[in-house]
């Protein structure tokens, strides 16, 4: 197989060092860069066009889930392996539905990481820890039968537009409407419109519900 270019993205220097140490010296992989935050990750993906992105979820600036959405929406090239400490069914579901090829835990062994990367480069998708395989089986079955998800079972973020997701994460991080407006170069009234749509689409009754959901599901920016 040809050499595979890899970009490592994680907010912890030690994790990036460990992954680099595992892959360096192997003739089938070439590390082309490291990123420590969300914006840097997106920029390096655009500029360097890695074959595989190893992505942490707790990135400063945006969550890793947001990065996955942006990669998919911009049709950027890399296959993506999420490397995280979160053993959360919802996080796995969100990552896979947002476009991740694989989801692996930071408690995994180097051999497990290498096996996951090998399977991804061979074209295998939806790789998750064995005990969570039922999530993929369920998603695959529903996709094949064209069954709708029951309320509460699917990822509520899938219901939102790109702009609404941006507003969701800013609201979850406690930003007031005027600050969001300045950040997104829109009016406070437009922010309020997006806020109302987000709350309605996600089945909440208030911004407090939104924040509680984000905290419960580890979606807040560290």
Z-matrix of the N, CA and C atoms (Angstrom, degrees):
N
C 1 1.466
C 2 1.523 1 109.97
N 3 1.337 2 117.29 1 147.34
C 4 1.466 3 119.53 2 177.85
C 5 1.517 4 111.09 3 -67.17
N 6 1.331 5 115.56 4 160.82
C 7 1.461 6 120.74 5 178.96
C 8 1.532 7 110.04 6 -65.26
N 9 1.337 8 116.52 7 139.65
C 10 1.458 9 123.29 8 -176.90
C 11 1.523 10 108.88 9 -105.32
N 12 1.339 11 116.82 10 128.24
C 13 1.464 12 120.71 11 177.20
C 14 1.525 13 109.64 12 -86.77
N 15 1.333 14 116.13 13 138.33
C 16 1.465 15 121.99 14 -173.76
C 17 1.520 16 110.24 15 -129.23
N 18 1.339 17 115.71 16 133.40
C 19 1.458 18 122.63 17 170.86
C 20 1.526 19 107.74 18 -110.48
N 21 1.333 20 116.98 19 130.67
C 22 1.464 21 122.33 20 -179.28
C 23 1.526 22 108.60 21 -105.78
N 24 1.332 23 116.71 22 125.73
C 25 1.459 24 120.92 23 -179.99
C 26 1.527 25 109.66 24 -128.42
N 27 1.317 26 116.53 25 116.42
C 28 1.462 27 121.77 26 176.46
C 29 1.523 28 107.98 27 -161.08
N 30 1.334 29 116.43 28 147.98
C 31 1.461 30 119.03 29 -178.22
C 32 1.523 31 112.65 30 -79.47
N 33 1.336 32 118.14 31 -8.68
C 34 1.461 33 121.53 32 179.73
C 35 1.526 34 110.64 33 -103.48
N 36 1.327 35 115.88 34 120.58
C 37 1.465 36 121.49 35 179.95
C 38 1.523 37 111.09 36 -57.11
N 39 1.325 38 116.60 37 -40.10
C 40 1.456 39 120.59 38 -177.25
C 41 1.525 40 112.08 39 -63.16
N 42 1.333 41 117.24 40 -38.61
C 43 1.466 42 120.65 41 178.43
C 44 1.523 43 110.16 42 -66.48
N 45 1.333 44 116.32 43 -44.76
C 46 1.469 45 119.00 44 178.80
C 47 1.524 46 110.30 45 -60.70
N 48 1.327 47 116.52 46 -41.78
C 49 1.463 48 120.90 47 179.07
C 50 1.529 49 110.53 48 -62.59
N 51 1.330 50 116.85 49 -43.26
C 52 1.464 51 120.75 50 -178.01
C 53 1.528 52 111.27 51 -64.04
N 54 1.346 53 116.58 52 -44.17
C 55 1.463 54 119.62 53 179.60
C 56 1.525 55 110.15 54 -65.30
N 57 1.331 56 116.64 55 -44.04
C 58 1.464 57 120.09 56 177.64
C 59 1.527 58 110.74 57 -58.48
N 60 1.326 59 115.76 58 -42.88
C 61 1.461 60 120.63 59 -178.59
C 62 1.530 61 111.67 60 -63.17
N 63 1.342 62 116.27 61 -35.53
C 64 1.460 63 120.76 62 178.67
C 65 1.529 64 111.16 63 -68.23
N 66 1.335 65 116.33 64 -39.18
C 67 1.465 66 120.35 65 -172.72
C 68 1.520 67 114.24 66 -90.45
N 69 1.335 68 116.76 67 -29.32
C 70 1.463 69 118.89 68 -177.93
C 71 1.531 70 110.31 69 -64.65
N 72 1.292 71 115.21 70 140.93
C 73 1.451 72 119.99 71 -179.14
C 74 1.519 73 113.06 72 91.72
N 75 1.311 74 116.43 73 -12.03
C 76 1.463 75 119.88 74 175.84
C 77 1.533 76 108.13 75 -89.94
N 78 1.335 77 117.14 76 123.71
C 79 1.467 78 119.46 77 -173.91
C 80 1.522 79 114.30 78 -66.09
N 81 1.333 80 117.20 79 -17.33
C 82 1.467 81 119.39 80 -176.24
C 83 1.519 82 113.20 81 -88.34
N 84 1.366 83 117.95 82 -5.90
C 85 1.466 84 120.78 83 179.81
C 86 1.524 85 110.63 84 -127.63
N 87 1.339 86 114.89 85 145.29
C 88 1.463 87 121.05 86 176.88
C 89 1.534 88 108.53 87 -132.99
N 90 1.340 89 116.79 88 115.55
C 91 1.458 90 121.26 89 178.10
C 92 1.524 91 108.57 90 -76.62
N 93 1.343 92 116.84 91 120.43
C 94 1.469 93 119.40 92 -177.06
C 95 1.526 94 112.45 93 -107.63
N 96 1.324 95 117.52 94 -3.29
C 97 1.456 96 118.45 95 178.36
C 98 1.512 97 112.92 96 170.63
N 99 1.340 98 114.17 97 166.96
C 100 1.464 99 122.09 98 175.79
C 101 1.520 100 108.40 99 -134.00
N 102 1.324 101 115.66 100 144.88
C 103 1.463 102 121.66 101 176.20
C 104 1.517 103 108.62 102 -131.69
N 105 1.342 104 115.10 103 147.41
C 106 1.471 105 120.30 104 -177.22
C 107 1.523 106 113.10 105 -117.12
N 108 1.350 107 117.14 106 -0.04
C 109 1.462 108 120.30 107 178.81
C 110 1.525 109 109.64 108 -148.61
N 111 1.328 110 115.71 109 170.94
C 112 1.459 111 120.67 110 -172.82
C 113 1.532 112 112.64 111 -66.60
N 114 1.331 113 116.99 112 -48.65
C 115 1.465 114 119.53 113 -177.59
C 116 1.526 115 111.39 114 -63.23
N 117 1.339 116 116.13 115 -39.74
C 118 1.460 117 119.59 116 177.27
C 119 1.512 118 111.78 117 -63.53
N 120 1.324 119 116.21 118 -36.26
C 121 1.463 120 120.40 119 178.75
C 122 1.519 121 111.02 120 -63.55
N 123 1.334 122 116.23 121 -49.58
C 124 1.467 123 120.16 122 -179.10
C 125 1.529 124 110.58 123 -61.02
N 126 1.328 125 116.56 124 -43.48
C 127 1.469 126 120.61 125 -179.57
C 128 1.523 127 110.67 126 -61.59
N 129 1.324 128 117.10 127 -45.01
C 130 1.470 129 120.14 128 -178.16
C 131 1.524 130 111.67 129 -69.65
N 132 1.335 131 116.96 130 -33.25
C 133 1.466 132 119.56 131 175.93
C 134 1.524 133 109.84 132 -64.29
N 135 1.335 134 115.73 133 -43.50
C 136 1.467 135 119.17 134 178.83
C 137 1.522 136 111.44 135 -63.40
N 138 1.347 137 116.72 136 -45.48
C 139 1.458 138 121.12 137 -172.57
C 140 1.531 139 113.21 138 -79.11
N 141 1.334 140 116.31 139 -41.00
C 142 1.462 141 120.59 140 -172.61
C 143 1.519 142 113.89 141 -95.04
N 144 1.331 143 116.93 142 -21.13
C 145 1.465 144 122.83 143 178.37
C 146 1.539 145 112.26 144 50.29
N 147 1.326 146 117.28 145 60.62
C 148 1.469 147 119.99 146 -179.99
C 149 1.526 148 111.32 147 -68.01
N 150 1.335 149 115.82 148 154.23
C 151 1.461 150 119.80 149 174.04
C 152 1.521 151 110.71 150 -73.30
N 153 1.340 152 116.06 151 -38.91
C 154 1.461 153 121.55 152 -179.67
C 155 1.522 154 109.94 153 -131.21
N 156 1.326 155 116.28 154 134.45
C 157 1.459 156 122.58 155 172.36
C 158 1.524 157 108.23 156 -109.47
N 159 1.334 158 117.06 157 121.67
C 160 1.456 159 121.92 158 172.59
C 161 1.523 160 106.31 159 -95.29
N 162 1.331 161 116.75 160 115.15
C 163 1.458 162 121.74 161 -164.80
C 164 1.524 163 112.89 162 -122.08
N 165 1.339 164 116.40 163 124.29
C 166 1.452 165 121.15 164 169.24
C 167 1.519 166 109.90 165 -82.30
N 168 1.326 167 117.37 166 155.74
C 169 1.467 168 120.40 167 -177.13
C 170 1.522 169 113.24 168 -93.05
N 171 1.327 170 118.55 169 -20.81
C 172 1.457 171 121.29 170 -175.10
C 173 1.507 172 113.31 171 -95.71
N 174 1.327 173 116.83 172 55.40
C 175 1.463 174 120.73 173 -175.57
C 176 1.522 175 111.91 174 -86.30
N 177 1.339 176 118.43 175 139.65
C 178 1.466 177 120.50 176 172.23
C 179 1.531 178 110.29 177 -64.55
N 180 1.301 179 116.24 178 142.40
C 181 1.466 180 121.26 179 176.75
C 182 1.507 181 112.88 180 101.80
N 183 1.324 182 117.46 181 -52.29
C 184 1.461 183 124.01 182 176.08
C 185 1.521 184 106.65 183 -149.99
N 186 1.316 185 116.81 184 158.08
C 187 1.454 186 118.75 185 175.09
C 188 1.525 187 109.60 186 -75.23
N 189 1.323 188 115.70 187 159.96
C 190 1.460 189 120.13 188 176.73
C 191 1.512 190 112.37 189 -60.57
N 192 1.340 191 116.90 190 -31.13
C 193 1.468 192 120.25 191 177.44
C 194 1.522 193 110.11 192 -62.94
N 195 1.333 194 117.04 193 -41.30
C 196 1.466 195 120.34 194 176.61
C 197 1.525 196 110.94 195 -61.81
N 198 1.325 197 116.45 196 -40.99
C 199 1.465 198 120.87 197 178.68
C 200 1.533 199 109.87 198 -60.51
N 201 1.331 200 116.79 199 -43.51
C 202 1.464 201 120.56 200 178.42
C 203 1.529 202 110.94 201 -59.93
N 204 1.323 203 117.19 202 -44.95
C 205 1.460 204 120.33 203 178.25
C 206 1.524 205 110.89 204 -59.60
N 207 1.332 206 116.77 205 -44.01
C 208 1.457 207 120.01 206 -176.46
C 209 1.527 208 110.87 207 -66.91
N 210 1.322 209 116.35 208 -40.12
C 211 1.464 210 119.97 209 177.22
C 212 1.522 211 110.30 210 -59.90
N 213 1.325 212 116.09 211 -43.55
C 214 1.460 213 119.88 212 -179.11
C 215 1.518 214 111.24 213 -68.20
N 216 1.328 215 117.33 214 -44.18
C 217 1.461 216 120.97 215 -175.98
C 218 1.524 217 111.86 216 -68.13
N 219 1.347 218 117.07 217 -32.39
C 220 1.463 219 120.17 218 178.53
C 221 1.527 220 111.97 219 -88.37
N 222 1.339 221 115.96 220 0.52
C 223 1.462 222 121.48 221 -179.70
C 224 1.523 223 111.22 222 54.29
N 225 1.336 224 114.42 223 43.93
C 226 1.462 225 120.22 224 177.15
C 227 1.532 226 109.44 225 -76.51
N 228 1.332 227 116.87 226 158.78
C 229 1.457 228 119.61 227 -163.60
C 230 1.524 229 119.95 228 -78.33
N 231 1.335 230 122.01 229 -26.80
C 232 1.459 231 116.20 230 -163.34
C 233 1.525 232 116.08 231 -75.40
N 234 1.334 233 114.13 232 148.48
C 235 1.450 234 120.15 233 161.16
C 236 1.524 235 105.53 234 -73.80
N 237 1.326 236 117.39 235 145.10
C 238 1.463 237 119.97 236 -171.53
C 239 1.522 238 111.33 237 -123.80
N 240 1.338 239 114.85 238 128.82
C 241 1.458 240 122.13 239 174.91
C 242 1.521 241 107.35 240 -113.10
N 243 1.320 242 117.02 241 114.15
C 244 1.462 243 121.33 242 176.49
C 245 1.530 244 108.39 243 -79.51
N 246 1.328 245 115.95 244 127.70
C 247 1.464 246 122.59 245 177.70
C 248 1.518 247 107.15 246 -120.16
N 249 1.327 248 117.06 247 112.20
C 250 1.461 249 120.27 248 -168.92
C 251 1.520 250 111.70 249 -148.54
N 252 1.321 251 115.64 250 165.52
C 253 1.461 252 120.89 251 175.69
C 254 1.525 253 111.34 252 -95.92
N 255 1.336 254 118.18 253 -4.80
C 256 1.460 255 121.94 254 -173.64
C 257 1.527 256 111.99 255 -82.86
N 258 1.341 257 117.21 256 111.89
C 259 1.459 258 122.30 257 174.86
C 260 1.523 259 108.68 258 -95.08
N 261 1.300 260 115.79 259 60.31
C 262 1.458 261 122.06 260 -174.44
C 263 1.523 262 109.96 261 -113.04
N 264 1.342 263 115.74 262 127.91
C 265 1.459 264 119.93 263 178.18
C 266 1.523 265 110.91 264 -58.50
N 267 1.337 266 116.17 265 -42.88
C 268 1.462 267 119.85 266 -178.57
C 269 1.522 268 110.96 267 -65.76
N 270 1.335 269 117.61 268 -40.89
C 271 1.462 270 120.29 269 179.82
C 272 1.526 271 110.89 270 -64.30
N 273 1.332 272 116.99 271 -39.93
C 274 1.466 273 120.36 272 177.45
C 275 1.518 274 109.99 273 -63.34
N 276 1.332 275 115.66 274 -46.00
C 277 1.459 276 120.03 275 179.37
C 278 1.531 277 111.17 276 -60.38
N 279 1.338 278 116.74 277 -44.06
C 280 1.459 279 120.61 278 -179.58
C 281 1.524 280 111.25 279 -64.80
N 282 1.334 281 116.96 280 -42.90
C 283 1.468 282 120.37 281 -178.21
C 284 1.524 283 111.28 282 -63.89
N 285 1.329 284 116.75 283 -45.78
C 286 1.462 285 120.42 284 -179.41
C 287 1.519 286 110.69 285 -65.86
N 288 1.325 287 117.10 286 -43.57
C 289 1.467 288 120.20 287 -179.72
C 290 1.521 289 111.75 288 -69.16
N 291 1.336 290 116.68 289 -23.74
C 292 1.468 291 120.01 290 177.36
C 293 1.522 292 112.20 291 -84.37
N 294 1.348 293 117.67 292 -6.00
C 295 1.462 294 119.65 293 173.47
C 296 1.509 295 116.78 294 119.79
N 297 1.336 296 119.11 295 1.45
C 298 1.461 297 120.17 296 179.24
C 299 1.528 298 110.31 297 -65.75
N 300 1.322 299 115.99 298 139.61
C 301 1.468 300 120.75 299 175.62
C 302 1.522 301 111.50 300 -80.56
N 303 1.336 302 116.19 301 -30.23
C 304 1.461 303 120.22 302 -176.69
C 305 1.516 304 109.97 303 -151.29
N 306 1.325 305 115.03 304 155.48
C 307 1.465 306 122.90 305 -179.86
C 308 1.517 307 106.62 306 -134.02
N 309 1.340 308 116.93 307 114.23
C 310 1.462 309 121.24 308 -176.08
C 311 1.523 310 109.19 309 -130.40
N 312 1.316 311 116.11 310 145.97
C 313 1.456 312 121.55 311 -175.80
C 314 1.525 313 111.51 312 -89.18
N 315 1.327 314 115.50 313 150.94
C 316 1.457 315 120.77 314 178.97
C 317 1.523 316 112.53 315 -69.85
N 318 1.317 317 117.10 316 -11.35
C 319 1.460 318 121.24 317 174.51
C 320 1.534 319 112.01 318 -83.67
N 321 1.331 320 117.02 319 -1.95
C 322 1.464 321 121.05 320 -179.74
C 323 1.521 322 111.26 321 -68.57
N 324 1.312 323 116.05 322 159.00
C 325 1.460 324 121.34 323 177.33
C 326 1.530 325 109.74 324 -83.26
N 327 1.340 326 117.97 325 161.40
C 328 1.468 327 119.64 326 174.68
C 329 1.528 328 112.35 327 -55.71
N 330 1.320 329 116.08 328 -36.98
C 331 1.462 330 119.72 329 179.57
C 332 1.523 331 111.35 330 -63.96
N 333 1.336 332 116.69 331 -37.70
C 334 1.468 333 120.47 332 178.61
C 335 1.522 334 111.08 333 -68.05
N 336 1.333 335 117.16 334 -38.26
C 337 1.461 336 120.19 335 176.30
C 338 1.526 337 110.47 336 -63.74
N 339 1.329 338 116.71 337 -46.43
C 340 1.464 339 120.57 338 -179.64
C 341 1.529 340 111.02 339 -62.99
N 342 1.330 341 116.81 340 -39.59
C 343 1.465 342 120.32 341 178.43
C 344 1.522 343 110.44 342 -64.19
N 345 1.333 344 116.95 343 -40.86
C 346 1.466 345 120.71 344 178.55
C 347 1.518 346 110.92 345 -63.48
N 348 1.328 347 117.24 346 -45.57
C 349 1.463 348 120.78 347 179.13
C 350 1.532 349 110.95 348 -61.64
N 351 1.324 350 116.51 349 -40.35
C 352 1.460 351 120.10 350 179.35
C 353 1.522 352 111.05 351 -63.24
N 354 1.310 353 116.60 352 -43.43
C 355 1.465 354 120.24 353 179.39
C 356 1.527 355 111.31 354 -66.06
N 357 1.324 356 117.21 355 -38.22
C 358 1.462 357 120.68 356 178.16
C 359 1.523 358 110.32 357 -64.26
N 360 1.329 359 116.91 358 -44.67
C 361 1.469 360 118.82 359 -178.69
C 362 1.525 361 111.81 360 -68.03
N 363 1.332 362 117.02 361 -19.92
C 364 1.464 363 121.43 362 176.27
C 365 1.525 364 112.07 363 -84.63
N 366 1.346 365 115.81 364 -3.86
C 367 1.450 366 119.51 365 176.22
C 368 1.517 367 115.24 366 99.91
N 369 1.340 368 117.39 367 5.19
C 370 1.459 369 120.21 368 177.82
C 371 1.528 370 108.57 369 -73.78
N 372 1.335 371 116.41 370 137.67
C 373 1.461 372 121.26 371 -179.16
C 374 1.528 373 110.08 372 -118.44
N 375 1.329 374 114.38 373 166.61
C 376 1.467 375 121.69 374 173.01
C 377 1.527 376 112.51 375 57.66
N 378 1.329 377 115.43 376 47.37
C 379 1.458 378 121.24 377 178.61
C 380 1.526 379 108.73 378 -87.56
N 381 1.317 380 116.70 379 123.71
C 382 1.468 381 122.20 380 179.54
C 383 1.519 382 108.03 381 -137.45
N 384 1.356 383 117.76 382 164.72
C 385 1.468 384 119.52 383 174.05
C 386 1.525 385 110.55 384 -54.75
N 387 1.331 386 116.02 385 143.95
C 388 1.468 387 120.84 386 -173.33
C 389 1.522 388 113.56 387 -51.69
N 390 1.339 389 116.86 388 -38.77
C 391 1.465 390 118.94 389 -175.76
C 392 1.528 391 112.56 390 -70.83
N 393 1.342 392 116.63 391 -10.52
C 394 1.463 393 120.08 392 177.70
C 395 1.532 394 111.90 393 -109.14
N 396 1.328 395 117.58 394 13.10
C 397 1.459 396 120.62 395 -177.70
C 398 1.525 397 111.62 396 -61.78
N 399 1.329 398 116.51 397 -27.07
C 400 1.468 399 120.09 398 -179.61
C 401 1.531 400 111.25 399 -59.56
N 402 1.344 401 117.73 400 -28.37
C 403 1.470 402 120.30 401 178.33
C 404 1.523 403 109.80 402 -64.18
N 405 1.328 404 116.53 403 -45.82
C 406 1.465 405 120.75 404 179.82
C 407 1.519 406 110.49 405 -66.53
N 408 1.343 407 116.34 406 -41.22
C 409 1.468 408 119.67 407 178.41
C 410 1.528 409 110.49 408 -58.84
N 411 1.336 410 116.21 409 -42.46
C 412 1.462 411 120.72 410 -179.95
C 413 1.524 412 111.47 411 -65.79
N 414 1.355 413 116.64 412 -45.78
C 415 1.463 414 120.10 413 179.58
C 416 1.526 415 111.13 414 -62.47
N 417 1.342 416 116.25 415 -41.19
C 418 1.462 417 120.98 416 -179.41
C 419 1.524 418 110.97 417 -65.67
N 420 1.332 419 116.02 418 -43.74
C 421 1.469 420 120.49 419 -179.90
C 422 1.513 421 111.35 420 -62.86
N 423 1.334 422 115.93 421 -42.79
C 424 1.461 423 118.95 422 -178.69
C 425 1.524 424 111.33 423 -68.21
N 426 1.349 425 116.05 424 -38.18
C 427 1.462 426 119.44 425 178.89
C 428 1.527 427 110.71 426 -64.98
N 429 1.347 428 116.04 427 -41.30
C 430 1.457 429 120.45 428 -178.07
C 431 1.525 430 111.95 429 -67.88
N 432 1.335 431 116.75 430 -36.45
C 433 1.459 432 120.75 431 -177.87
C 434 1.517 433 112.78 432 -91.63
N 435 1.355 434 114.81 433 -4.58
C 436 1.473 435 121.03 434 -178.86
C 437 1.523 436 111.77 435 59.18
N 438 1.351 437 116.28 436 32.46
C 439 1.462 438 120.52 437 178.04
C 440 1.515 439 109.20 438 -81.16
N 441 1.304 440 118.82 439 140.31
C 442 1.472 441 120.04 440 173.49
C 443 1.513 442 110.15 441 -73.58
N 444 1.329 443 117.16 442 151.38
C 445 1.452 444 120.77 443 173.60
C 446 1.519 445 109.55 444 -72.94
N 447 1.322 446 115.92 445 144.82
C 448 1.454 447 119.88 446 173.03
C 449 1.512 448 108.98 447 -69.87
N 450 1.300 449 116.57 448 150.03
C 451 1.453 450 121.12 449 179.39
C 452 1.522 451 109.87 450 -54.11
N 453 1.334 452 116.25 451 129.31
C 454 1.450 453 120.73 452 177.85
C 455 1.508 454 113.18 453 94.35
N 456 1.364 455 118.59 454 -16.23
C 457 1.460 456 119.81 455 -177.28
C 458 1.521 457 111.70 456 -89.05
N 459 1.317 458 117.77 457 -32.31
C 460 1.457 459 119.67 458 -178.20
C 461 1.522 460 109.82 459 -84.73
N 462 1.314 461 115.35 460 176.82
C 463 1.457 462 121.14 461 -179.80
C 464 1.527 463 108.42 462 -82.53
N 465 1.328 464 118.74 463 113.77
C 466 1.471 465 120.06 464 -178.81
C 467 1.524 466 112.93 465 -59.31
N 468 1.334 467 117.75 466 -28.06
C 469 1.463 468 119.59 467 -179.58
C 470 1.522 469 111.96 468 -64.70
N 471 1.348 470 116.72 469 -22.67
C 472 1.460 471 119.96 470 178.47
C 473 1.527 472 111.61 471 -64.80
N 474 1.317 473 115.99 472 -21.74
C 475 1.462 474 120.05 473 -177.77
C 476 1.524 475 112.61 474 -78.23
N 477 1.337 476 116.61 475 -13.06
C 478 1.457 477 120.67 476 -172.41
C 479 1.522 478 111.48 477 -95.82
N 480 1.328 479 115.59 478 149.76
C 481 1.460 480 120.81 479 171.68
C 482 1.527 481 109.03 480 -74.47
N 483 1.319 482 116.51 481 170.75
C 484 1.462 483 120.49 482 179.50
C 485 1.530 484 110.51 483 -58.14
N 486 1.316 485 118.00 484 -45.69
C 487 1.465 486 121.35 485 -179.84
C 488 1.520 487 111.29 486 -65.47
N 489 1.323 488 116.65 487 -39.84
C 490 1.462 489 119.83 488 179.05
C 491 1.522 490 111.33 489 -65.07
N 492 1.336 491 117.21 490 -35.67
C 493 1.471 492 118.95 491 176.62
C 494 1.520 493 111.29 492 -66.27
N 495 1.344 494 116.33 493 -38.05
C 496 1.461 495 119.35 494 176.30
C 497 1.525 496 110.54 495 -60.05
N 498 1.324 497 116.22 496 -45.47
C 499 1.462 498 120.61 497 179.27
C 500 1.528 499 110.44 498 -65.11
N 501 1.338 500 116.49 499 -40.02
C 502 1.467 501 120.34 500 178.45
C 503 1.527 502 111.19 501 -55.17
N 504 1.322 503 117.08 502 -51.17
C 505 1.462 504 120.44 503 -176.00
C 506 1.530 505 111.65 504 -67.84
N 507 1.324 506 117.42 505 -34.33
C 508 1.464 507 119.79 506 177.49
C 509 1.530 508 111.33 507 -69.51
N 510 1.317 509 116.31 508 -40.80
C 511 1.470 510 119.69 509 176.29
C 512 1.527 511 110.42 510 -64.18
N 513 1.332 512 116.22 511 -42.23
C 514 1.462 513 120.57 512 179.92
C 515 1.521 514 111.31 513 -62.28
N 516 1.337 515 115.48 514 -29.49
C 517 1.467 516 120.26 515 -179.98
C 518 1.523 517 111.76 516 -84.82
N 519 1.345 518 116.68 517 3.62
C 520 1.457 519 120.87 518 174.52
C 521 1.516 520 115.75 519 88.04
N 522 1.335 521 117.64 520 11.74
C 523 1.459 522 119.78 521 -179.28
C 524 1.532 523 111.01 522 -73.11
N 525 1.340 524 118.59 523 135.44
C 526 1.469 525 120.75 524 173.46
C 527 1.529 526 110.47 525 -73.96
N 528 1.326 527 115.55 526 161.78
C 529 1.462 528 120.51 527 -176.56
C 530 1.530 529 113.25 528 -56.11
N 531 1.347 530 117.23 529 -41.05
C 532 1.465 531 119.71 530 -177.31
C 533 1.531 532 111.23 531 -64.93
N 534 1.321 533 117.08 532 -36.80
C 535 1.462 534 120.20 533 178.29
C 536 1.517 535 110.65 534 -68.57
N 537 1.325 536 116.55 535 -42.27
C 538 1.466 537 120.90 536 177.26
C 539 1.523 538 109.92 537 -60.47
N 540 1.316 539 116.06 538 -42.25
C 541 1.465 540 120.72 539 179.71
C 542 1.530 541 111.34 540 -58.58
N 543 1.329 542 116.26 541 -43.98
C 544 1.464 543 120.05 542 179.33
C 545 1.527 544 111.48 543 -66.36
N 546 1.317 545 116.09 544 -40.35
C 547 1.466 546 120.32 545 -178.74
C 548 1.528 547 111.77 546 -65.53
N 549 1.331 548 116.59 547 -37.22
C 550 1.468 549 121.05 548 -175.11
C 551 1.525 550 113.15 549 -99.92
N 552 1.352 551 115.91 550 -0.36
C 553 1.468 552 121.28 551 179.17
C 554 1.531 553 111.61 552 58.96
N 555 1.338 554 114.85 553 44.76
C 556 1.454 555 121.54 554 175.62
C 557 1.531 556 107.89 555 -131.81
N 558 1.324 557 116.84 556 171.66
C 559 1.460 558 119.71 557 -177.98
C 560 1.524 559 110.49 558 -82.20
N 561 1.350 560 117.88 559 154.73
C 562 1.475 561 120.75 560 174.78
C 563 1.528 562 112.10 561 -56.44
N 564 1.328 563 116.29 562 -34.26
C 565 1.466 564 119.28 563 179.25
C 566 1.530 565 110.97 564 -65.18
N 567 1.327 566 116.15 565 -38.73
C 568 1.466 567 119.94 566 177.46
C 569 1.527 568 110.50 567 -66.75
N 570 1.333 569 116.30 568 -38.68
C 571 1.468 570 120.05 569 175.92
C 572 1.522 571 109.98 570 -59.05
N 573 1.340 572 116.38 571 -44.88
C 574 1.458 573 120.33 572 -179.79
C 575 1.526 574 111.18 573 -61.91
N 576 1.333 575 116.70 574 -37.28
C 577 1.472 576 120.56 575 177.01
C 578 1.524 577 110.19 576 -62.89
N 579 1.353 578 116.17 577 -45.90
C 580 1.469 579 120.05 578 178.28
C 581 1.522 580 110.89 579 -62.98
N 582 1.341 581 116.44 580 -41.11
C 583 1.465 582 120.43 581 -179.58
C 584 1.531 583 110.53 582 -59.84
N 585 1.319 584 115.68 583 -45.21
C 586 1.457 585 120.04 584 -179.58
C 587 1.528 586 111.28 585 -63.51
N 588 1.326 587 116.27 586 -39.90
C 589 1.471 588 119.72 587 179.25
C 590 1.520 589 111.45 588 -66.91
N 591 1.335 590 116.60 589 -41.10
C 592 1.468 591 121.01 590 178.75
C 593 1.524 592 110.14 591 -60.20
N 594 1.311 593 115.97 592 -48.66
C 595 1.464 594 120.65 593 -178.44
C 596 1.529 595 110.69 594 -61.31
N 597 1.330 596 116.79 595 -41.89
C 598 1.464 597 120.66 596 -179.64
C 599 1.526 598 111.27 597 -67.60
N 600 1.342 599 117.16 598 -47.05
C 601 1.456 600 120.96 599 -176.94
C 602 1.530 601 112.47 600 -64.42
N 603 1.337 602 116.14 601 -34.00
C 604 1.457 603 120.05 602 -176.81
C 605 1.524 604 112.63 603 -90.84
N 606 1.336 605 116.32 604 0.69
C 607 1.449 606 119.96 605 175.40
C 608 1.516 607 114.75 606 76.41
N 609 1.342 608 116.62 607 23.09
C 610 1.461 609 120.75 608 178.12
C 611 1.528 610 109.72 609 -92.23
N 612 1.332 611 114.99 610 170.33
C 613 1.457 612 119.68 611 175.18
C 614 1.522 613 112.26 612 -114.23
N 615 1.347 614 116.94 613 -11.00
C 616 1.466 615 120.08 614 -177.50
C 617 1.520 616 110.21 615 -160.45
N 618 1.332 617 115.98 616 168.16
C 619 1.460 618 121.33 617 174.73
C 620 1.527 619 110.60 618 -63.70
N 621 1.320 620 116.77 619 -31.84
C 622 1.467 621 120.28 620 177.88
C 623 1.527 622 111.03 621 -60.50
N 624 1.340 623 116.77 622 -39.50
C 625 1.466 624 120.35 623 176.17
C 626 1.520 625 110.47 624 -61.14
N 627 1.333 626 115.49 625 -42.11
C 628 1.462 627 121.63 626 179.50
C 629 1.524 628 110.33 627 -59.77
N 630 1.313 629 116.91 628 -46.61
C 631 1.463 630 121.62 629 -178.50
C 632 1.527 631 110.47 630 -65.30
N 633 1.335 632 116.98 631 -42.28
C 634 1.470 633 120.04 632 178.52
C 635 1.525 634 110.84 633 -61.48
N 636 1.343 635 116.25 634 -40.15
C 637 1.463 636 120.59 635 178.11
C 638 1.529 637 110.53 636 -62.33
N 639 1.327 638 116.87 637 -45.00
C 640 1.465 639 121.17 638 -179.06
C 641 1.525 640 111.45 639 -63.40
N 642 1.331 641 116.90 640 -41.54
C 643 1.469 642 120.75 641 178.98
C 644 1.528 643 110.41 642 -65.72
N 645 1.320 644 116.66 643 -46.81
C 646 1.467 645 121.48 644 -177.78
C 647 1.515 646 111.68 645 -59.66
N 648 1.335 647 116.63 646 -34.63
C 649 1.459 648 120.48 647 -174.04
C 650 1.530 649 113.53 648 -105.76
N 651 1.340 650 115.86 649 19.55
C 652 1.473 651 121.70 650 173.04
C 653 1.526 652 112.78 651 56.77
N 654 1.340 653 116.42 652 40.98
C 655 1.460 654 120.26 653 -177.47
C 656 1.521 655 113.42 654 -100.17
N 657 1.303 656 117.60 655 -3.38
C 658 1.458 657 119.81 656 -178.62
C 659 1.514 658 111.26 657 -78.02
N 660 1.357 659 115.51 658 146.30
C 661 1.453 660 121.66 659 175.91
C 662 1.523 661 108.80 660 -69.87
N 663 1.350 662 119.01 661 130.00
C 664 1.472 663 119.97 662 -179.07
C 665 1.517 664 111.84 663 -61.58
